[in-house]
């Protein structure tokens, strides 16, 4: 449906008719959008979409980063609690020897069983009790990059026959990822008295 534009000269009261293919064709507004209107709408929609997508990406990144941090912290807490409990429940340390450090902790529990903490080649911390198969303390989502045990002995000054043995343990747990945005690690150090 096309409409013609009639140009009227006020002075001569003449009406000029423009042909249908001229530039003076007025379109009915119910038929759709002009090309300029369409370009403006597409530009506005593109800007709004870009802002929305950027916000979604930031939310997703923040959620993923939060999951990584939580995973590392939970594993580190589990390791620290397991080693501290084993040390309190032990009667003595066999490795590392007093005054020495190592990456394996071997305890003798009060019931006589051997309890050993060590990492695998892929960085999973394991606990082995007696002849039982080792159990994983950390998940496969993290790896233990630093594990150091030091056995300390303190002799009381008032009575040289009283000796207290403690184990100091330092550990670093990091998220197992090659992507830079997920690189996160956390370290902790604690000392626990044997038989505490």
GUSEVO-36551 format. One line per 8 residues: number of its first residue (from 0); for each residue x, y, z of N, C-alpha, C. Coordinates in steps of 0.1 Angstrom, whole numbers, plus 2048, in hexadecimal, padded with zeros to 3 digits. Example, Ala and Ser with C-alpha at 12.3 -4.5 7.8 and 13.67 -1.06 7.14 Angstrom:
residues 2
0	884 7C7 84E 87B 7D3 84E 884 7DF 84E ~ 880 7EA 847 889 7F5 847 881 800 84F;
END
This chain:
residues 196
0	808 7F4 800 800 800 800 809 80C 800 ~ 80A 813 7F6 812 81F 7F5 809 82B 7F4 ~ 80E 836 7F9 807 843 7F9 80F 84D 7F1 ~ 808 855 7EA 810 860 7E3 811 86C 7EB ~ 81B 873 7E9 81D 880 7EF 81A 88B 7E5 ~ 811 893 7E8 80E 89E 7DF 813 8AB 7E5 ~ 81B 8B1 7DD 821 8BE 7E1 818 8C9 7DB ~ 813 8D2 7E4 80A 8DD 7DF 812 8EA 7E0;
8	812 8F1 7D6 818 8FE 7D6 80E 908 7DB ~ 810 90E 7E6 806 917 7EC 803 923 7E3 ~ 80C 928 7DC 80A 934 7D4 802 931 7C8 ~ 805 926 7C2 7FD 924 7B5 7F2 91A 7B7 ~ 7F1 914 7C3 7E7 90A 7C6 7E8 8FF 7BC ~ 7F3 8FC 7B7 7F5 8F1 7AE 7F9 8E4 7B6 ~ 7F4 8D9 7B1 7F8 8CD 7B7 802 8C6 7AE ~ 80D 8C2 7B3 817 8BA 7AC 816 8AC 7B1;
16	816 8A3 7A8 816 895 7AB 823 88F 7A9 ~ 828 888 7B2 835 881 7B1 832 872 7AD ~ 83A 86D 7A4 838 85F 7A0 83B 856 7AC ~ 836 849 7AA 838 83F 7B5 846 83C 7B8 ~ 84F 83D 7AF 85D 83A 7B1 866 845 7B5 ~ 860 850 7B9 867 85C 7BE 86B 85A 7CC ~ 873 863 7D2 877 863 7DF 86D 868 7E9 ~ 862 86D 7E4 858 873 7EC 84C 86A 7F0;
24	84F 85D 7F0 844 853 7F3 844 852 802 ~ 838 853 808 836 851 816 830 844 818 ~ 836 83C 821 831 82F 824 826 82F 82F ~ 81E 826 82F 814 824 83A 81C 81F 846 ~ 81A 825 852 822 821 85D 81E 813 862 ~ 813 80D 85E 80F 800 862 816 7F5 85A ~ 81E 7F8 850 824 7EE 848 831 7E9 84D ~ 838 7EF 856 845 7EA 85C 84E 7F6 85F;
32	85B 7F2 85F 865 7FC 863 86D 800 857 ~ 872 80C 858 87B 811 84D 889 80A 850 ~ 892 80B 847 89F 806 848 8A7 80D 854 ~ 8A6 819 855 8AC 821 860 8A7 81C 86E ~ 89A 81B 86F 894 816 87B 899 808 87F ~ 89A 7FF 875 89F 7F2 877 8AD 7F2 87C ~ 8B5 7FA 876 8C4 7FB 87A 8C5 800 888 ~ 8BD 80A 88C 8BD 80F 89A 8B8 804 8A4;
40	8AE 7FD 8A1 8A9 7F2 8A9 8B3 7E7 8AB ~ 8BA 7E4 8A0 8C4 7D9 8A1 8D0 7DE 8A9 ~ 8D4 7EA 8A8 8DF 7F0 8B0 8DC 7F0 8BF ~ 8CF 7F4 8C2 8CB 7F4 8D0 8CB 7E6 8D6 ~ 8C5 7DD 8CE 8C4 7CF 8D2 8D2 7C9 8D4 ~ 8DC 7CD 8CB 8E9 7C7 8CC 8F0 7CC 8D9 ~ 8EF 7D9 8DC 8F5 7DF 8E8 8EF 7D8 8F5 ~ 8E2 7D7 8F5 8DC 7D0 901 8E0 7C2 902;
48	8E0 7BB 8F7 8E5 7AD 8F7 8F3 7AB 8FB ~ 8FC 7B4 8F7 90A 7B4 8FB 90C 7B6 90A ~ 904 7BF 90F 905 7C2 91E 900 7B6 925 ~ 8F5 7B0 921 8EF 7A4 928 8F8 798 927 ~ 8FE 796 91C 907 78A 91A 914 78D 923 ~ 919 799 923 925 79C 92C 921 799 93B ~ 915 79D 93F 911 79B 94D 910 78C 94F ~ 90B 784 946 909 776 948 917 76F 949;
56	920 773 941 92E 76E 941 935 771 94E ~ 933 77D 953 939 780 960 933 778 96C ~ 925 776 96B 91F 76E 975 924 760 975 ~ 925 75A 969 92A 74D 967 938 74B 96C ~ 941 755 969 94F 755 96D 94F 756 97C ~ 947 75E 982 947 760 991 943 753 998 ~ 939 74D 992 934 740 998 93E 735 997 ~ 945 734 98C 94F 72A 98A 95B 72D 993;
64	95F 739 995 96A 73D 99E 966 73A 9AC ~ 95A 73C 9B0 955 739 9BD 956 72A 9C0 ~ 952 722 9B6 952 713 9B7 961 70E 9B9 ~ 96A 714 9B1 978 710 9B2 97D 714 9C0 ~ 97B 71F 9C5 97F 723 9D3 97A 71A 9DD ~ 96D 717 9DC 966 70F 9E6 96D 701 9E6 ~ 96F 6FB 9DA 975 6EE 9D9 983 6ED 9DF ~ 98B 6F7 9DD 998 6F7 9E3 997 6F8 9F2;
72	98F 702 9F7 98E 704 A05 988 6F7 A0C ~ 97F 6F1 A06 979 6E5 A0C 983 6D9 A0D ~ 98B 6D8 A02 995 6CD A02 9A0 6D0 A0C ~ 9A4 6DD A0D 9AF 6E1 A17 9AA 6DE A25 ~ 99E 6E2 A28 998 6E0 A35 997 6D1 A39 ~ 993 6C9 A2F 992 6BB A31 9A0 6B5 A34 ~ 9AA 6B9 A2D 9B7 6B4 A2F 9BC 6B8 A3D ~ 9BB 6C4 A41 9C0 6C9 A4E 9B9 6C2 A59;
80	9AC 6C0 A58 9A4 6B9 A63 9A8 6AB A64 ~ 9AA 6A4 A58 9AD 696 A58 9BB 693 A5F ~ 9C5 69B A5B 9D3 69A A60 9D3 69D A6F ~ 9CC 6A8 A73 9CC 6AC A81 9C5 6A1 A8A ~ 9BA 69B A85 9B3 691 A8C 9BC 684 A8E ~ 9C3 680 A83 9CC 675 A83 9D7 677 A8D ~ 9DD 684 A8D 9E8 687 A96 9E3 686 AA5 ~ 9D7 68B AA8 9D2 68B AB5 9CF 67C ABA;
88	9CB 674 AB0 9C8 666 AB3 9D4 65D AB3 ~ 9E0 662 AB0 9EC 65A AAF 9F4 659 ABC ~ 9FC 64F ABD A04 64D AC8 A13 652 AC6 ~ A17 651 AB9 A24 656 AB5 A25 658 AA6 ~ A30 65F AA2 A33 661 A94 A3F 659 A90 ~ A3E 652 A85 A4A 64A A80 A51 651 A75 ~ A4A 659 A6D A50 660 A62 A49 66D A60 ~ A50 678 A5F A5E 67A A5F A63 679 A6D;
96	A70 676 A6E A76 675 A7B A77 682 A82 ~ A78 682 A8F A79 68E A97 A83 698 A92 ~ A7F 6A5 A90 A88 6AF A8B A89 6AF A7C ~ A83 6A6 A75 A84 6A5 A66 A77 6A8 A60 ~ A77 6AA A53 A6B 6AD A4B A6A 6A3 A3F ~ A5E 6A2 A3A A5C 699 A2F A4E 69B A29 ~ A4B 695 A1E A3E 696 A18 A35 68A A1A ~ A39 682 A23 A31 676 A28 A30 677 A37;
104	A24 675 A3C A22 674 A4B A1E 666 A4F ~ A25 660 A58 A21 653 A5C A20 653 A6B ~ A14 64F A70 A10 650 A7E A0D 641 A82 ~ A0F 63F A8F A0A 633 A95 9FE 637 A9E ~ 9F2 631 A9A 9E6 634 AA2 9E7 62D AAF ~ 9DE 632 AB8 9DE 62C AC6 9D9 61D AC6 ~ 9D3 619 ABB 9CF 60B ABA 9DA 603 AB3 ~ 9E5 609 AB0 9F0 602 AAA 9F1 602 A9B;
112	9E7 607 A94 9E7 607 A86 9EF 613 A80 ~ 9F5 611 A75 9FD 61B A6E 9F4 624 A66 ~ 9F5 631 A67 9EE 63B A5F 9F8 643 A57 ~ 9F6 643 A4A 9FF 64A A41 9F8 654 A38 ~ 9FE 660 A37 9F9 66A A2E A04 66D A23 ~ A00 66C A17 A09 66F A0C A01 673 9FF ~ A08 679 9F6 A01 67D 9E9 A04 674 9DE ~ 9FB 673 9D5 9FE 66A 9C9 A05 673 9BF;
120	A09 66D 9B4 A10 674 9A9 A08 67F 9A3 ~ 9FB 67E 9A4 9F2 689 99E 9EE 693 9A8 ~ 9F3 692 9B4 9F0 69C 9BF 9E4 69A 9C7 ~ 9DF 68E 9C8 9D4 68A 9D1 9DA 686 9DE ~ 9D5 68C 9E9 9DA 687 9F6 9D2 67B 9FB ~ 9D9 671 9FF 9D3 665 A03 9D7 661 A12 ~ 9CD 65A A18 9D0 655 A26 9CE 646 A25 ~ 9D8 63F A2B 9D8 631 A2C 9D9 62D A3A;
128	9CF 624 A3E 9CF 61F A4C 9D2 610 A4B ~ 9DD 60C A52 9E0 5FE A52 9E2 5F9 A44 ~ 9DD 5EC A42 9DE 5E6 A35 9D2 5EA A2C ~ 9C9 5F2 A30 9BE 5F6 A28 9C3 5FE A1C ~ 9BB 5FE A11 9BF 606 A05 9BE 615 A09 ~ 9C6 61D A03 9C6 62B A06 9B9 632 A01 ~ 9B5 63C A09 9A9 643 A06 9AD 651 A02 ~ 9A6 657 9F9 9A9 665 9F4 9A3 66E 9FE;
136	9AB 678 A02 9A7 683 A0B 9A3 68F A03 ~ 9AA 691 9F8 9A6 69C 9EF 99F 697 9E3 ~ 997 69F 9DC 990 69B 9D0 999 69C 9C4 ~ 994 697 9B9 99C 698 9AC 99B 6A6 9A6 ~ 993 6AF 9AC 992 6BC 9A6 99E 6C5 9AB ~ 9A5 6C1 9B5 9B0 6C9 9BB 9BD 6C0 9BB ~ 9C8 6C6 9BD 9D4 6BF 9BF 9DC 6C5 9CA ~ 9E3 6BD 9D1 9EC 6C2 9DC 9F9 6C4 9D6;
144	9FE 6D1 9D6 A0A 6D5 9D0 A16 6D5 9DA ~ A12 6D8 9E7 A1C 6D9 9F2 A17 6D0 9FD ~ A1F 6C7 A02 A1C 6BF A0E A29 6BD A15 ~ A29 6C2 A21 A35 6C1 A29 A32 6BF A38 ~ A38 6B4 A3D A36 6B1 A4B A43 6B2 A53 ~ A43 6B8 A5F A4E 6B9 A67 A4B 6B4 A75 ~ A53 6AB A7A A51 6A5 A87 A59 6AE A91 ~ A52 6B2 A9C A59 6BB AA6 A58 6B4 AB3;
152	A63 6B4 ABB A63 6AF AC9 A67 6BA AD2 ~ A60 6BB ADD A63 6C5 AE7 A64 6BE AF5 ~ A6F 6C0 AFB A71 6BA B08 A6F 6C5 B13 ~ A67 6C0 B1D A64 6CA B28 A70 6CD B30 ~ A72 6DA B34 A7E 6DE B3B A7E 6D9 B49 ~ A72 6D8 B4F A72 6D3 B5D A74 6C4 B5E ~ A71 6BD B54 A72 6AE B54 A77 6A9 B47 ~ A83 6A6 B46 A89 6A2 B39 A84 695 B33;
160	A7C 68E B3B A77 681 B35 A69 683 B2E ~ A64 68F B30 A57 692 B29 A5A 699 B1C ~ A56 692 B11 A58 698 B04 A4A 698 AFC ~ A47 6A3 AF7 A3B 6A5 AEF A3F 6A5 AE0 ~ A38 69D AD8 A3A 69C ACA A2F 6A2 AC3 ~ A32 6AB AB9 A28 6B1 AB0 A2C 6AF AA2 ~ A22 6B1 A99 A25 6B1 A8B A20 6BE A85 ~ A28 6C4 A7E A24 6D1 A77 A22 6CD A68;
168	A17 6D1 A63 A15 6CD A55 A11 6DA A4D ~ A16 6DB A41 A14 6E6 A38 A0F 6E0 A2B ~ A04 6E6 A26 9FE 6E0 A1A 9F9 6EB A11 ~ 9FA 6E9 A04 9F4 6F2 9FA 9EC 6EA 9F1 ~ 9DF 6EF 9EF 9D6 6E8 9E7 9D2 6F2 9DC ~ 9D3 6ED 9CF 9CF 6F6 9C4 9C5 6EF 9BB ~ 9BD 6F7 9B4 9B2 6F2 9AB 9BA 6EC 99F ~ 9B5 6E0 99B 9BC 6DA 990 9B6 6DE 983;
176	9BB 6E9 97D 9B6 6EE 970 9C2 6F5 969 ~ 9C1 6F5 95C 9CB 6FC 954 9C6 709 94F ~ 9B9 70C 952 9B4 719 94E 9B8 724 958 ~ 9BD 72F 953 9C2 73A 95C 9B7 73F 966 ~ 9AB 740 961 9A1 746 96A 99D 73C 976 ~ 9A1 730 975 99E 726 980 9AA 723 988 ~ 9B5 729 986 9C1 727 98E 9BF 72D 99C ~ 9BF 724 9A6 9BD 729 9B4 9C3 71F 9BD;
184	9CA 723 9C7 9D0 71A 9D1 9CF 721 9DF ~ 9D0 718 9E9 9D0 71D 9F6 9D9 714 9FF ~ 9E0 71B A08 9E9 713 A11 9E5 715 A20 ~ 9EA 70B A27 9E7 70B A36 9F2 704 A3D ~ 9F5 708 A49 9FF 701 A51 9F9 700 A5F ~ 9FC 6F5 A65 9F6 6F2 A73 A00 6E9 A7A ~ 9FF 6E9 A87 A07 6E0 A90 9FE 6D9 A99 ~ 9FF 6CC A9A 9F7 6C4 AA2 9FF 6BB AAB;
192	9FB 6BB AB8 A02 6B2 AC1 9FE 6A4 AC0 ~ A08 69B ABF A06 68D ABE 9FF 687 ACB ~ 9F4 681 AC9 9ED 67B AD5 9E6 686 ADC ~ 9E4 692 AD6 9DF 69E ADC 9D3 69D AE4;
END
